[in-house]
């Protein structure tokens, strides 16, 4: 039976190493995403806490929930950051673009030929460039 999905994944030393790299990439991209969104929400959350004494509990909960659900879009979160406004916009935009490439595109086609060392070497060089840009962005937050 032919299927559109590959169901047989041969494990070798190369494939385990590549899958480990993919996993670490996901961790880095998640850290960048989470740090940007959390830091973007922080000023509004601080304001909510300061207002807690002069608004009702229901108003506080509603305001806090509103603040916690804000900045679901990474680009908007990045653009709201003080670091972005103080000149780190190029670093943060490159980090965001690298994160997007790593998450959405970099691994396309890597479901086959994982034992081909030439392809793996080329792939790792490309990945290293994206990861470097991502780490530069993360380092702004000292996460």
C-alpha positions in Angstrom: 0.0 0.0 0.0 1.4 3.4 -1.0 1.0 6.2 1.5 1.9 9.8 1.4 3.7 9.5 4.7 7.0 7.8 5.3 6.5 5.3 8.1 9.9 3.6 8.2 12.6 5.6 10.0 15.9 3.8 10.0 18.0 4.7 13.0 21.7 5.1 12.5 24.4 7.1 14.2 23.9 9.9 11.7 20.1 10.0 12.0 20.2 10.1 15.8 22.7 13.0 15.7 20.6 14.9 13.2 17.4 14.4 15.2 19.2 15.6 18.2 20.2 18.8 16.3 16.5 19.3 15.3 15.4 18.9 18.9 17.9 21.4 20.2 16.9 23.8 17.4 13.3 23.5 18.6 14.3 24.3 22.2 16.2 27.5 21.1 13.4 28.7 18.9 10.9 28.1 21.7 13.1 30.1 24.1 13.3 33.0 21.8 9.6 33.0 21.1 8.7 32.7 24.8 11.2 35.3 25.9 9.9 37.9 23.4 6.3 37.3 24.2 6.8 37.3 28.0 8.9 40.5 27.9 6.3 42.2 25.7 3.5 41.4 28.2 5.5 42.5 31.2 4.8 46.2 31.3 1.1 45.7 31.0 1.1 43.0 33.7 3.1 45.4 36.0 0.5 48.1 35.4 -2.3 45.6 36.2 -0.6 44.7 39.5 -0.3 48.4 40.4 -4.0 49.0 39.7 -5.0 46.0 41.8 -5.6 48.1 44.9 -8.0 50.6 43.1 -10.0 48.3 40.9 -12.4 45.4 41.8 -11.2 41.8 41.9 -13.2 41.0 38.8 -11.8 44.0 36.9 -8.3 42.9 37.9 -8.8 39.4 36.8 -10.3 40.6 33.5 -7.4 43.0 32.9 -4.8 40.4 33.8 -6.4 37.8 31.5 -6.4 40.4 28.7 -2.7 41.1 29.3 -1.7 37.5 29.5 -3.5 36.7 26.2 -1.8 39.6 24.3 1.1 39.4 21.9 0.3 36.1 20.4 2.0 37.4 17.2 5.8 37.2 17.5 6.5 40.1 15.2 4.2 42.5 17.2 5.8 41.3 20.4 9.3 42.0 19.2 8.3 45.4 17.9 7.0 46.4 21.3 10.2 45.5 23.2 12.3 48.3 24.6 15.4 46.6 23.1 13.8 46.9 19.6 13.0 50.6 20.1 16.5 51.3 21.4 18.3 50.0 18.3 18.4 46.2 18.5 15.7 46.0 15.8 18.2 44.5 13.2 19.4 41.8 15.6 15.8 41.0 16.7 14.5 40.9 13.1 17.3 38.6 12.0 16.7 36.4 15.0 12.9 36.3 14.2 13.7 35.5 10.5 16.1 32.8 11.5 13.6 31.3 14.0 11.0 31.2 11.2 13.4 29.6 8.8 14.4 27.0 11.4 10.8 26.2 12.4 9.1 26.3 9.1 11.6 25.5 6.3 15.0 24.3 7.3 14.1 20.7 7.8 12.0 20.3 4.7 13.4 17.5 2.7 15.4 16.1 5.6 13.2 13.1 5.9 15.3 11.2 3.4 19.1 10.8 2.9 20.1 11.4 6.5 23.0 9.1 6.0 24.5 11.2 3.1 27.4 12.9 4.8 27.8 15.5 2.1 24.2 16.6 2.4 24.4 16.6 6.2 27.6 18.8 6.1 25.9 21.4 3.8 22.8 21.3 5.9 24.7 21.9 9.1 26.5 24.9 7.7 23.2 26.5 6.8 21.7 25.6 10.1 24.7 27.1 11.9 24.1 30.5 10.3 20.5 30.6 11.4 21.3 29.4 14.9 24.0 32.1 15.3 21.5 34.8 14.4 18.9 33.3 16.8 21.4 33.2 19.7 22.3 36.8 19.1 18.6 37.7 19.6 18.3 35.5 22.7 21.4 37.0 24.2 19.8 40.4 24.3 17.4 39.0 27.0 20.0 37.1 29.0 17.6 34.2 29.2 
